[in-house]
């Protein structure tokens, strides 16, 4: 699923349900991070790291620990950029050589309506208006959840480039369906704060993709070198 949303240089590994990744062993450094965590948290932590190590192998990089850094951002081996995501019954990792992309972000969520009160906290008025129009055209897509996922992917691509927090209201995201399609499309995020410098050029817009499959909504954002 995630692979469909990303350009060719990116490698992805996914795990569904009771996939073999669920029983993956952790490095001692990783074990220490989740030593006091509940079983669900430990399982999700292990699943995405197993996915990440499989992705490293695909790139010819020796598998190694993936430790959370500032604000929980994963620490990748030198020369790689990547992103991970997990939700109930699903986990995925996407990795690419830093020479091919400046940054990327992925996110997956259950394809369900957001809990009451969440959308007003994450959506700008213009975004909410666009979601209402989209819901009228394609009522089978939970556009509120898709927007939330897109904001998560934008943040995951933003943070490694800036080291700064990005609030939900600091990016105006337009999501749209592919022509003739109901369950896939693109997204465009206009940053409302100064964007990161990539190759000496300031980036003010992030672009990405989305899909709805297997009871999930997934989004991706990629930031190319300029």
mmCIF file of the C-alpha atoms, coordinates in Angstrom:
data_MODEL
# 
_entry.id   MODEL 
# 
loop_
_atom_site.group_PDB 
_atom_site.id 
_atom_site.type_symbol 
_atom_site.label_atom_id 
_atom_site.label_alt_id 
_atom_site.label_comp_id 
_atom_site.label_asym_id 
_atom_site.label_entity_id 
_atom_site.label_seq_id 
_atom_site.pdbx_PDB_ins_code 
_atom_site.Cartn_x 
_atom_site.Cartn_y 
_atom_site.Cartn_z 
_atom_site.occupancy 
_atom_site.B_iso_or_equiv 
_atom_site.pdbx_formal_charge 
_atom_site.auth_seq_id 
_atom_site.auth_comp_id 
_atom_site.auth_asym_id 
_atom_site.auth_atom_id 
_atom_site.pdbx_PDB_model_num 
ATOM 1   C CA . UNK A 1 1   ? 0.000   0.000   0.000   1.00 0.00 ? 1   UNK A CA 1 
ATOM 2   C CA . UNK A 1 2   ? 2.634   2.540   1.055   1.00 0.00 ? 2   UNK A CA 1 
ATOM 3   C CA . UNK A 1 3   ? 4.837   1.558   -1.883  1.00 0.00 ? 3   UNK A CA 1 
ATOM 4   C CA . UNK A 1 4   ? 2.181   2.881   -4.286  1.00 0.00 ? 4   UNK A CA 1 
ATOM 5   C CA . UNK A 1 5   ? 2.512   6.350   -2.756  1.00 0.00 ? 5   UNK A CA 1 
ATOM 6   C CA . UNK A 1 6   ? 6.270   6.779   -3.098  1.00 0.00 ? 6   UNK A CA 1 
ATOM 7   C CA . UNK A 1 7   ? 8.770   7.236   -5.948  1.00 0.00 ? 7   UNK A CA 1 
ATOM 8   C CA . UNK A 1 8   ? 10.974  4.372   -7.144  1.00 0.00 ? 8   UNK A CA 1 
ATOM 9   C CA . UNK A 1 9   ? 14.143  5.092   -5.093  1.00 0.00 ? 9   UNK A CA 1 
ATOM 10  C CA . UNK A 1 10  ? 12.206  4.587   -1.850  1.00 0.00 ? 10  UNK A CA 1 
ATOM 11  C CA . UNK A 1 11  ? 12.039  1.070   -0.401  1.00 0.00 ? 11  UNK A CA 1 
ATOM 12  C CA . UNK A 1 12  ? 9.150   0.054   1.828   1.00 0.00 ? 12  UNK A CA 1 
ATOM 13  C CA . UNK A 1 13  ? 8.249   -2.837  4.101   1.00 0.00 ? 13  UNK A CA 1 
ATOM 14  C CA . UNK A 1 14  ? 4.778   -3.335  5.596   1.00 0.00 ? 14  UNK A CA 1 
ATOM 15  C CA . UNK A 1 15  ? 3.269   -5.622  8.244   1.00 0.00 ? 15  UNK A CA 1 
ATOM 16  C CA . UNK A 1 16  ? -0.407  -6.470  8.573   1.00 0.00 ? 16  UNK A CA 1 
ATOM 17  C CA . UNK A 1 17  ? -2.173  -8.039  11.527  1.00 0.00 ? 17  UNK A CA 1 
ATOM 18  C CA . UNK A 1 18  ? -0.312  -11.029 12.975  1.00 0.00 ? 18  UNK A CA 1 
ATOM 19  C CA . UNK A 1 19  ? 2.518   -10.748 10.464  1.00 0.00 ? 19  UNK A CA 1 
ATOM 20  C CA . UNK A 1 20  ? 5.832   -12.413 11.280  1.00 0.00 ? 20  UNK A CA 1 
ATOM 21  C CA . UNK A 1 21  ? 7.224   -8.950  12.082  1.00 0.00 ? 21  UNK A CA 1 
ATOM 22  C CA . UNK A 1 22  ? 5.105   -8.872  15.253  1.00 0.00 ? 22  UNK A CA 1 
ATOM 23  C CA . UNK A 1 23  ? 7.511   -11.182 17.070  1.00 0.00 ? 23  UNK A CA 1 
ATOM 24  C CA . UNK A 1 24  ? 10.660  -9.403  15.924  1.00 0.00 ? 24  UNK A CA 1 
ATOM 25  C CA . UNK A 1 25  ? 13.505  -9.124  18.409  1.00 0.00 ? 25  UNK A CA 1 
ATOM 26  C CA . UNK A 1 26  ? 14.692  -5.730  19.577  1.00 0.00 ? 26  UNK A CA 1 
ATOM 27  C CA . UNK A 1 27  ? 18.243  -4.562  20.146  1.00 0.00 ? 27  UNK A CA 1 
ATOM 28  C CA . UNK A 1 28  ? 19.126  -3.974  23.834  1.00 0.00 ? 28  UNK A CA 1 
ATOM 29  C CA . UNK A 1 29  ? 19.096  -0.196  23.274  1.00 0.00 ? 29  UNK A CA 1 
ATOM 30  C CA . UNK A 1 30  ? 15.574  -0.456  21.867  1.00 0.00 ? 30  UNK A CA 1 
ATOM 31  C CA . UNK A 1 31  ? 14.428  -2.757  24.662  1.00 0.00 ? 31  UNK A CA 1 
ATOM 32  C CA . UNK A 1 32  ? 15.444  -0.083  27.137  1.00 0.00 ? 32  UNK A CA 1 
ATOM 33  C CA . UNK A 1 33  ? 13.150  2.450   25.431  1.00 0.00 ? 33  UNK A CA 1 
ATOM 34  C CA . UNK A 1 34  ? 10.022  0.298   25.898  1.00 0.00 ? 34  UNK A CA 1 
ATOM 35  C CA . UNK A 1 35  ? 10.998  -1.566  29.056  1.00 0.00 ? 35  UNK A CA 1 
ATOM 36  C CA . UNK A 1 36  ? 8.038   -0.109  30.976  1.00 0.00 ? 36  UNK A CA 1 
ATOM 37  C CA . UNK A 1 37  ? 5.618   0.176   28.061  1.00 0.00 ? 37  UNK A CA 1 
ATOM 38  C CA . UNK A 1 38  ? 2.341   -1.723  27.790  1.00 0.00 ? 38  UNK A CA 1 
ATOM 39  C CA . UNK A 1 39  ? 2.227   -4.759  25.492  1.00 0.00 ? 39  UNK A CA 1 
ATOM 40  C CA . UNK A 1 40  ? 0.482   -2.912  22.647  1.00 0.00 ? 40  UNK A CA 1 
ATOM 41  C CA . UNK A 1 41  ? 3.142   -0.200  22.602  1.00 0.00 ? 41  UNK A CA 1 
ATOM 42  C CA . UNK A 1 42  ? 5.965   -2.773  22.715  1.00 0.00 ? 42  UNK A CA 1 
ATOM 43  C CA . UNK A 1 43  ? 4.419   -4.757  19.860  1.00 0.00 ? 43  UNK A CA 1 
ATOM 44  C CA . UNK A 1 44  ? 3.971   -1.696  17.623  1.00 0.00 ? 44  UNK A CA 1 
ATOM 45  C CA . UNK A 1 45  ? 7.486   -0.503  18.465  1.00 0.00 ? 45  UNK A CA 1 
ATOM 46  C CA . UNK A 1 46  ? 8.919   -3.904  17.466  1.00 0.00 ? 46  UNK A CA 1 
ATOM 47  C CA . UNK A 1 47  ? 6.851   -4.256  14.300  1.00 0.00 ? 47  UNK A CA 1 
ATOM 48  C CA . UNK A 1 48  ? 7.928   -0.960  12.738  1.00 0.00 ? 48  UNK A CA 1 
ATOM 49  C CA . UNK A 1 49  ? 11.564  -1.558  13.634  1.00 0.00 ? 49  UNK A CA 1 
ATOM 50  C CA . UNK A 1 50  ? 11.465  -4.962  12.037  1.00 0.00 ? 50  UNK A CA 1 
ATOM 51  C CA . UNK A 1 51  ? 10.037  -3.284  8.930   1.00 0.00 ? 51  UNK A CA 1 
ATOM 52  C CA . UNK A 1 52  ? 12.793  -0.658  9.079   1.00 0.00 ? 52  UNK A CA 1 
ATOM 53  C CA . UNK A 1 53  ? 15.552  -3.271  9.305   1.00 0.00 ? 53  UNK A CA 1 
ATOM 54  C CA . UNK A 1 54  ? 14.120  -5.173  6.346   1.00 0.00 ? 54  UNK A CA 1 
ATOM 55  C CA . UNK A 1 55  ? 14.139  -1.887  4.417   1.00 0.00 ? 55  UNK A CA 1 
ATOM 56  C CA . UNK A 1 56  ? 17.780  -1.306  5.396   1.00 0.00 ? 56  UNK A CA 1 
ATOM 57  C CA . UNK A 1 57  ? 18.667  -4.720  4.007   1.00 0.00 ? 57  UNK A CA 1 
ATOM 58  C CA . UNK A 1 58  ? 16.958  -3.861  0.723   1.00 0.00 ? 58  UNK A CA 1 
ATOM 59  C CA . UNK A 1 59  ? 19.261  -0.829  0.486   1.00 0.00 ? 59  UNK A CA 1 
ATOM 60  C CA . UNK A 1 60  ? 22.337  -2.876  1.356   1.00 0.00 ? 60  UNK A CA 1 
ATOM 61  C CA . UNK A 1 61  ? 22.706  -1.280  4.786   1.00 0.00 ? 61  UNK A CA 1 
ATOM 62  C CA . UNK A 1 62  ? 23.448  -3.555  7.777   1.00 0.00 ? 62  UNK A CA 1 
ATOM 63  C CA . UNK A 1 63  ? 20.432  -3.737  10.114  1.00 0.00 ? 63  UNK A CA 1 
ATOM 64  C CA . UNK A 1 64  ? 20.874  -1.686  13.250  1.00 0.00 ? 64  UNK A CA 1 
ATOM 65  C CA . UNK A 1 65  ? 18.896  -0.095  16.109  1.00 0.00 ? 65  UNK A CA 1 
ATOM 66  C CA . UNK A 1 66  ? 16.397  2.655   15.346  1.00 0.00 ? 66  UNK A CA 1 
ATOM 67  C CA . UNK A 1 67  ? 16.165  4.792   18.456  1.00 0.00 ? 67  UNK A CA 1 
ATOM 68  C CA . UNK A 1 68  ? 13.708  7.643   18.981  1.00 0.00 ? 68  UNK A CA 1 
ATOM 69  C CA . UNK A 1 69  ? 15.331  11.046  19.207  1.00 0.00 ? 69  UNK A CA 1 
ATOM 70  C CA . UNK A 1 70  ? 13.908  14.497  19.796  1.00 0.00 ? 70  UNK A CA 1 
ATOM 71  C CA . UNK A 1 71  ? 10.095  14.456  19.719  1.00 0.00 ? 71  UNK A CA 1 
ATOM 72  C CA . UNK A 1 72  ? 10.243  10.752  18.976  1.00 0.00 ? 72  UNK A CA 1 
ATOM 73  C CA . UNK A 1 73  ? 11.720  11.136  15.488  1.00 0.00 ? 73  UNK A CA 1 
ATOM 74  C CA . UNK A 1 74  ? 13.548  7.930   14.473  1.00 0.00 ? 74  UNK A CA 1 
ATOM 75  C CA . UNK A 1 75  ? 17.330  8.073   14.210  1.00 0.00 ? 75  UNK A CA 1 
ATOM 76  C CA . UNK A 1 76  ? 18.412  6.594   10.880  1.00 0.00 ? 76  UNK A CA 1 
ATOM 77  C CA . UNK A 1 77  ? 21.827  5.288   9.807   1.00 0.00 ? 77  UNK A CA 1 
ATOM 78  C CA . UNK A 1 78  ? 24.087  7.864   8.181   1.00 0.00 ? 78  UNK A CA 1 
ATOM 79  C CA . UNK A 1 79  ? 23.193  8.405   4.554   1.00 0.00 ? 79  UNK A CA 1 
ATOM 80  C CA . UNK A 1 80  ? 19.542  7.384   4.889   1.00 0.00 ? 80  UNK A CA 1 
ATOM 81  C CA . UNK A 1 81  ? 16.307  9.285   5.414   1.00 0.00 ? 81  UNK A CA 1 
ATOM 82  C CA . UNK A 1 82  ? 13.034  7.616   6.221   1.00 0.00 ? 82  UNK A CA 1 
ATOM 83  C CA . UNK A 1 83  ? 9.777   7.441   8.092   1.00 0.00 ? 83  UNK A CA 1 
ATOM 84  C CA . UNK A 1 84  ? 7.723   4.888   10.035  1.00 0.00 ? 84  UNK A CA 1 
ATOM 85  C CA . UNK A 1 85  ? 4.062   4.559   10.911  1.00 0.00 ? 85  UNK A CA 1 
ATOM 86  C CA . UNK A 1 86  ? 1.844   2.196   12.849  1.00 0.00 ? 86  UNK A CA 1 
ATOM 87  C CA . UNK A 1 87  ? -1.782  1.862   13.816  1.00 0.00 ? 87  UNK A CA 1 
ATOM 88  C CA . UNK A 1 88  ? -3.899  -1.046  15.014  1.00 0.00 ? 88  UNK A CA 1 
ATOM 89  C CA . UNK A 1 89  ? -3.051  -4.041  12.836  1.00 0.00 ? 89  UNK A CA 1 
ATOM 90  C CA . UNK A 1 90  ? -0.603  -2.276  10.556  1.00 0.00 ? 90  UNK A CA 1 
ATOM 91  C CA . UNK A 1 91  ? 2.989   -1.036  10.526  1.00 0.00 ? 91  UNK A CA 1 
ATOM 92  C CA . UNK A 1 92  ? 5.297   0.237   7.802   1.00 0.00 ? 92  UNK A CA 1 
ATOM 93  C CA . UNK A 1 93  ? 8.695   1.777   7.193   1.00 0.00 ? 93  UNK A CA 1 
ATOM 94  C CA . UNK A 1 94  ? 9.992   3.675   4.166   1.00 0.00 ? 94  UNK A CA 1 
ATOM 95  C CA . UNK A 1 95  ? 13.683  4.376   3.576   1.00 0.00 ? 95  UNK A CA 1 
ATOM 96  C CA . UNK A 1 96  ? 15.693  6.068   0.857   1.00 0.00 ? 96  UNK A CA 1 
ATOM 97  C CA . UNK A 1 97  ? 19.264  7.185   0.368   1.00 0.00 ? 97  UNK A CA 1 
ATOM 98  C CA . UNK A 1 98  ? 19.781  10.815  1.363   1.00 0.00 ? 98  UNK A CA 1 
ATOM 99  C CA . UNK A 1 99  ? 21.215  11.492  -2.093  1.00 0.00 ? 99  UNK A CA 1 
ATOM 100 C CA . UNK A 1 100 ? 17.828  10.648  -3.646  1.00 0.00 ? 100 UNK A CA 1 
ATOM 101 C CA . UNK A 1 101 ? 15.471  12.627  -1.402  1.00 0.00 ? 101 UNK A CA 1 
ATOM 102 C CA . UNK A 1 102 ? 15.872  15.375  1.169   1.00 0.00 ? 102 UNK A CA 1 
ATOM 103 C CA . UNK A 1 103 ? 13.118  14.023  3.418   1.00 0.00 ? 103 UNK A CA 1 
ATOM 104 C CA . UNK A 1 104 ? 9.953   11.947  3.473   1.00 0.00 ? 104 UNK A CA 1 
ATOM 105 C CA . UNK A 1 105 ? 7.011   11.216  5.728   1.00 0.00 ? 105 UNK A CA 1 
ATOM 106 C CA . UNK A 1 106 ? 4.435   8.429   5.810   1.00 0.00 ? 106 UNK A CA 1 
ATOM 107 C CA . UNK A 1 107 ? 1.366   7.885   7.956   1.00 0.00 ? 107 UNK A CA 1 
ATOM 108 C CA . UNK A 1 108 ? -1.432  5.314   8.172   1.00 0.00 ? 108 UNK A CA 1 
ATOM 109 C CA . UNK A 1 109 ? -4.672  5.569   10.116  1.00 0.00 ? 109 UNK A CA 1 
ATOM 110 C CA . UNK A 1 110 ? -7.832  3.478   10.448  1.00 0.00 ? 110 UNK A CA 1 
ATOM 111 C CA . UNK A 1 111 ? -10.286 4.607   7.774   1.00 0.00 ? 111 UNK A CA 1 
ATOM 112 C CA . UNK A 1 112 ? -12.847 5.895   10.257  1.00 0.00 ? 112 UNK A CA 1 
ATOM 113 C CA . UNK A 1 113 ? -14.329 9.251   11.170  1.00 0.00 ? 113 UNK A CA 1 
ATOM 114 C CA . UNK A 1 114 ? -12.166 11.219  13.595  1.00 0.00 ? 114 UNK A CA 1 
ATOM 115 C CA . UNK A 1 115 ? -13.341 11.320  17.212  1.00 0.00 ? 115 UNK A CA 1 
ATOM 116 C CA . UNK A 1 116 ? -15.655 14.198  17.990  1.00 0.00 ? 116 UNK A CA 1 
ATOM 117 C CA . UNK A 1 117 ? -13.824 17.472  18.584  1.00 0.00 ? 117 UNK A CA 1 
ATOM 118 C CA . UNK A 1 118 ? -10.584 16.502  16.828  1.00 0.00 ? 118 UNK A CA 1 
ATOM 119 C CA . UNK A 1 119 ? -11.246 18.015  13.393  1.00 0.00 ? 119 UNK A CA 1 
ATOM 120 C CA . UNK A 1 120 ? -11.797 21.593  14.679  1.00 0.00 ? 120 UNK A CA 1 
ATOM 121 C CA . UNK A 1 121 ? -8.450  21.313  16.490  1.00 0.00 ? 121 UNK A CA 1 
ATOM 122 C CA . UNK A 1 122 ? -6.472  20.265  13.412  1.00 0.00 ? 122 UNK A CA 1 
ATOM 123 C CA . UNK A 1 123 ? -8.249  21.834  10.419  1.00 0.00 ? 123 UNK A CA 1 
ATOM 124 C CA . UNK A 1 124 ? -8.084  25.404  9.222   1.00 0.00 ? 124 UNK A CA 1 
ATOM 125 C CA . UNK A 1 125 ? -11.449 26.934  8.184   1.00 0.00 ? 125 UNK A CA 1 
ATOM 126 C CA . UNK A 1 126 ? -10.483 26.713  4.500   1.00 0.00 ? 126 UNK A CA 1 
ATOM 127 C CA . UNK A 1 127 ? -9.520  23.069  4.917   1.00 0.00 ? 127 UNK A CA 1 
ATOM 128 C CA . UNK A 1 128 ? -12.823 22.275  6.628   1.00 0.00 ? 128 UNK A CA 1 
ATOM 129 C CA . UNK A 1 129 ? -14.715 23.934  3.767   1.00 0.00 ? 129 UNK A CA 1 
ATOM 130 C CA . UNK A 1 130 ? -12.845 21.860  1.201   1.00 0.00 ? 130 UNK A CA 1 
ATOM 131 C CA . UNK A 1 131 ? -13.505 18.680  3.156   1.00 0.00 ? 131 UNK A CA 1 
ATOM 132 C CA . UNK A 1 132 ? -17.228 19.358  3.131   1.00 0.00 ? 132 UNK A CA 1 
ATOM 133 C CA . UNK A 1 133 ? -17.174 19.724  -0.655  1.00 0.00 ? 133 UNK A CA 1 
ATOM 134 C CA . UNK A 1 134 ? -15.140 16.544  -1.053  1.00 0.00 ? 134 UNK A CA 1 
ATOM 135 C CA . UNK A 1 135 ? -17.527 14.639  1.209   1.00 0.00 ? 135 UNK A CA 1 
ATOM 136 C CA . UNK A 1 136 ? -20.387 15.690  -1.037  1.00 0.00 ? 136 UNK A CA 1 
ATOM 137 C CA . UNK A 1 137 ? -18.603 14.335  -4.122  1.00 0.00 ? 137 UNK A CA 1 
ATOM 138 C CA . UNK A 1 138 ? -17.081 11.215  -2.521  1.00 0.00 ? 138 UNK A CA 1 
ATOM 139 C CA . UNK A 1 139 ? -19.035 10.333  0.647   1.00 0.00 ? 139 UNK A CA 1 
ATOM 140 C CA . UNK A 1 140 ? -17.365 6.931   1.009   1.00 0.00 ? 140 UNK A CA 1 
ATOM 141 C CA . UNK A 1 141 ? -14.021 8.517   1.981   1.00 0.00 ? 141 UNK A CA 1 
ATOM 142 C CA . UNK A 1 142 ? -13.460 9.749   5.540   1.00 0.00 ? 142 UNK A CA 1 
ATOM 143 C CA . UNK A 1 143 ? -11.862 13.018  4.476   1.00 0.00 ? 143 UNK A CA 1 
ATOM 144 C CA . UNK A 1 144 ? -11.410 14.240  8.044   1.00 0.00 ? 144 UNK A CA 1 
ATOM 145 C CA . UNK A 1 145 ? -9.201  11.250  8.856   1.00 0.00 ? 145 UNK A CA 1 
ATOM 146 C CA . UNK A 1 146 ? -7.359  11.661  5.555   1.00 0.00 ? 146 UNK A CA 1 
ATOM 147 C CA . UNK A 1 147 ? -6.562  15.286  6.413   1.00 0.00 ? 147 UNK A CA 1 
ATOM 148 C CA . UNK A 1 148 ? -5.306  14.252  9.846   1.00 0.00 ? 148 UNK A CA 1 
ATOM 149 C CA . UNK A 1 149 ? -3.037  11.627  8.276   1.00 0.00 ? 149 UNK A CA 1 
ATOM 150 C CA . UNK A 1 150 ? -1.755  14.130  5.726   1.00 0.00 ? 150 UNK A CA 1 
ATOM 151 C CA . UNK A 1 151 ? -0.848  16.559  8.529   1.00 0.00 ? 151 UNK A CA 1 
ATOM 152 C CA . UNK A 1 152 ? 1.095   13.777  10.231  1.00 0.00 ? 152 UNK A CA 1 
ATOM 153 C CA . UNK A 1 153 ? 3.020   12.978  7.037   1.00 0.00 ? 153 UNK A CA 1 
ATOM 154 C CA . UNK A 1 154 ? 3.800   16.659  6.492   1.00 0.00 ? 154 UNK A CA 1 
ATOM 155 C CA . UNK A 1 155 ? 5.174   16.936  10.027  1.00 0.00 ? 155 UNK A CA 1 
ATOM 156 C CA . UNK A 1 156 ? 7.293   13.792  9.651   1.00 0.00 ? 156 UNK A CA 1 
ATOM 157 C CA . UNK A 1 157 ? 8.864   15.224  6.487   1.00 0.00 ? 157 UNK A CA 1 
ATOM 158 C CA . UNK A 1 158 ? 9.262   18.686  8.060   1.00 0.00 ? 158 UNK A CA 1 
ATOM 159 C CA . UNK A 1 159 ? 10.919  17.835  11.368  1.00 0.00 ? 159 UNK A CA 1 
ATOM 160 C CA . UNK A 1 160 ? 14.152  16.220  10.085  1.00 0.00 ? 160 UNK A CA 1 
ATOM 161 C CA . UNK A 1 161 ? 14.759  19.301  7.935   1.00 0.00 ? 161 UNK A CA 1 
ATOM 162 C CA . UNK A 1 162 ? 14.106  21.870  10.653  1.00 0.00 ? 162 UNK A CA 1 
ATOM 163 C CA . UNK A 1 163 ? 14.278  20.260  14.090  1.00 0.00 ? 163 UNK A CA 1 
ATOM 164 C CA . UNK A 1 164 ? 11.232  22.363  14.964  1.00 0.00 ? 164 UNK A CA 1 
ATOM 165 C CA . UNK A 1 165 ? 7.632   21.679  15.902  1.00 0.00 ? 165 UNK A CA 1 
ATOM 166 C CA . UNK A 1 166 ? 4.991   22.304  13.224  1.00 0.00 ? 166 UNK A CA 1 
ATOM 167 C CA . UNK A 1 167 ? 1.489   22.908  14.512  1.00 0.00 ? 167 UNK A CA 1 
ATOM 168 C CA . UNK A 1 168 ? -1.521  21.410  12.744  1.00 0.00 ? 168 UNK A CA 1 
ATOM 169 C CA . UNK A 1 169 ? -2.615  24.947  11.834  1.00 0.00 ? 169 UNK A CA 1 
ATOM 170 C CA . UNK A 1 170 ? 0.749   25.908  10.288  1.00 0.00 ? 170 UNK A CA 1 
ATOM 171 C CA . UNK A 1 171 ? 0.187   24.017  7.046   1.00 0.00 ? 171 UNK A CA 1 
ATOM 172 C CA . UNK A 1 172 ? -2.806  24.448  4.727   1.00 0.00 ? 172 UNK A CA 1 
ATOM 173 C CA . UNK A 1 173 ? -3.382  21.107  3.004   1.00 0.00 ? 173 UNK A CA 1 
ATOM 174 C CA . UNK A 1 174 ? -5.416  20.584  -0.141  1.00 0.00 ? 174 UNK A CA 1 
ATOM 175 C CA . UNK A 1 175 ? -6.314  16.947  -0.874  1.00 0.00 ? 175 UNK A CA 1 
ATOM 176 C CA . UNK A 1 176 ? -7.846  15.819  -4.152  1.00 0.00 ? 176 UNK A CA 1 
ATOM 177 C CA . UNK A 1 177 ? -8.907  12.600  -5.847  1.00 0.00 ? 177 UNK A CA 1 
ATOM 178 C CA . UNK A 1 178 ? -7.260  11.303  -8.987  1.00 0.00 ? 178 UNK A CA 1 
ATOM 179 C CA . UNK A 1 179 ? -9.395  11.724  -12.120 1.00 0.00 ? 179 UNK A CA 1 
ATOM 180 C CA . UNK A 1 180 ? -11.829 8.841   -12.336 1.00 0.00 ? 180 UNK A CA 1 
ATOM 181 C CA . UNK A 1 181 ? -10.703 7.457   -8.954  1.00 0.00 ? 181 UNK A CA 1 
ATOM 182 C CA . UNK A 1 182 ? -12.440 7.515   -5.579  1.00 0.00 ? 182 UNK A CA 1 
ATOM 183 C CA . UNK A 1 183 ? -9.814  5.977   -3.315  1.00 0.00 ? 183 UNK A CA 1 
ATOM 184 C CA . UNK A 1 184 ? -6.530  7.561   -4.361  1.00 0.00 ? 184 UNK A CA 1 
ATOM 185 C CA . UNK A 1 185 ? -5.195  11.003  -5.067  1.00 0.00 ? 185 UNK A CA 1 
ATOM 186 C CA . UNK A 1 186 ? -2.699  13.689  -4.247  1.00 0.00 ? 186 UNK A CA 1 
ATOM 187 C CA . UNK A 1 187 ? -2.094  16.299  -1.588  1.00 0.00 ? 187 UNK A CA 1 
ATOM 188 C CA . UNK A 1 188 ? -0.434  19.679  -1.521  1.00 0.00 ? 188 UNK A CA 1 
ATOM 189 C CA . UNK A 1 189 ? 0.615   21.352  1.729   1.00 0.00 ? 189 UNK A CA 1 
ATOM 190 C CA . UNK A 1 190 ? 1.286   25.083  1.738   1.00 0.00 ? 190 UNK A CA 1 
ATOM 191 C CA . UNK A 1 191 ? 3.454   25.946  4.737   1.00 0.00 ? 191 UNK A CA 1 
ATOM 192 C CA . UNK A 1 192 ? 2.210   28.984  6.653   1.00 0.00 ? 192 UNK A CA 1 
ATOM 193 C CA . UNK A 1 193 ? 5.551   29.466  8.420   1.00 0.00 ? 193 UNK A CA 1 
ATOM 194 C CA . UNK A 1 194 ? 8.984   29.827  6.788   1.00 0.00 ? 194 UNK A CA 1 
ATOM 195 C CA . UNK A 1 195 ? 9.795   26.527  5.124   1.00 0.00 ? 195 UNK A CA 1 
ATOM 196 C CA . UNK A 1 196 ? 13.048  24.586  5.422   1.00 0.00 ? 196 UNK A CA 1 
ATOM 197 C CA . UNK A 1 197 ? 16.096  25.348  3.331   1.00 0.00 ? 197 UNK A CA 1 
ATOM 198 C CA . UNK A 1 198 ? 16.904  22.519  0.926   1.00 0.00 ? 198 UNK A CA 1 
ATOM 199 C CA . UNK A 1 199 ? 19.959  22.963  -1.249  1.00 0.00 ? 199 UNK A CA 1 
ATOM 200 C CA . UNK A 1 200 ? 20.028  26.654  -0.395  1.00 0.00 ? 200 UNK A CA 1 
ATOM 201 C CA . UNK A 1 201 ? 16.426  27.157  -1.533  1.00 0.00 ? 201 UNK A CA 1 
ATOM 202 C CA . UNK A 1 202 ? 13.476  27.659  0.798   1.00 0.00 ? 202 UNK A CA 1 
ATOM 203 C CA . UNK A 1 203 ? 10.692  25.119  0.334   1.00 0.00 ? 203 UNK A CA 1 
ATOM 204 C CA . UNK A 1 204 ? 7.210   26.486  1.012   1.00 0.00 ? 204 UNK A CA 1 
ATOM 205 C CA . UNK A 1 205 ? 5.137   23.631  -0.437  1.00 0.00 ? 205 UNK A CA 1 
ATOM 206 C CA . UNK A 1 206 ? 5.219   19.889  0.279   1.00 0.00 ? 206 UNK A CA 1 
ATOM 207 C CA . UNK A 1 207 ? 3.520   17.446  -2.055  1.00 0.00 ? 207 UNK A CA 1 
ATOM 208 C CA . UNK A 1 208 ? 2.408   13.871  -1.601  1.00 0.00 ? 208 UNK A CA 1 
ATOM 209 C CA . UNK A 1 209 ? -0.089  11.105  -2.242  1.00 0.00 ? 209 UNK A CA 1 
ATOM 210 C CA . UNK A 1 210 ? -2.900  9.267   -0.448  1.00 0.00 ? 210 UNK A CA 1 
ATOM 211 C CA . UNK A 1 211 ? -4.821  6.013   -0.759  1.00 0.00 ? 211 UNK A CA 1 
ATOM 212 C CA . UNK A 1 212 ? -7.657  4.196   0.991   1.00 0.00 ? 212 UNK A CA 1 
ATOM 213 C CA . UNK A 1 213 ? -7.268  0.411   1.111   1.00 0.00 ? 213 UNK A CA 1 
ATOM 214 C CA . UNK A 1 214 ? -7.922  -2.519  3.438   1.00 0.00 ? 214 UNK A CA 1 
ATOM 215 C CA . UNK A 1 215 ? -9.732  -0.397  6.000   1.00 0.00 ? 215 UNK A CA 1 
ATOM 216 C CA . UNK A 1 216 ? -6.838  2.081   6.215   1.00 0.00 ? 216 UNK A CA 1 
ATOM 217 C CA . UNK A 1 217 ? -6.043  5.526   4.911   1.00 0.00 ? 217 UNK A CA 1 
ATOM 218 C CA . UNK A 1 218 ? -2.372  6.114   4.129   1.00 0.00 ? 218 UNK A CA 1 
ATOM 219 C CA . UNK A 1 219 ? -0.538  9.269   3.118   1.00 0.00 ? 219 UNK A CA 1 
ATOM 220 C CA . UNK A 1 220 ? 2.979   10.172  2.055   1.00 0.00 ? 220 UNK A CA 1 
ATOM 221 C CA . UNK A 1 221 ? 5.018   13.320  1.547   1.00 0.00 ? 221 UNK A CA 1 
ATOM 222 C CA . UNK A 1 222 ? 8.359   13.502  -0.260  1.00 0.00 ? 222 UNK A CA 1 
ATOM 223 C CA . UNK A 1 223 ? 10.747  16.451  -0.357  1.00 0.00 ? 223 UNK A CA 1 
ATOM 224 C CA . UNK A 1 224 ? 13.106  16.355  -3.341  1.00 0.00 ? 224 UNK A CA 1 
ATOM 225 C CA . UNK A 1 225 ? 16.498  17.994  -3.513  1.00 0.00 ? 225 UNK A CA 1 
ATOM 226 C CA . UNK A 1 226 ? 16.306  21.325  -5.311  1.00 0.00 ? 226 UNK A CA 1 
# 
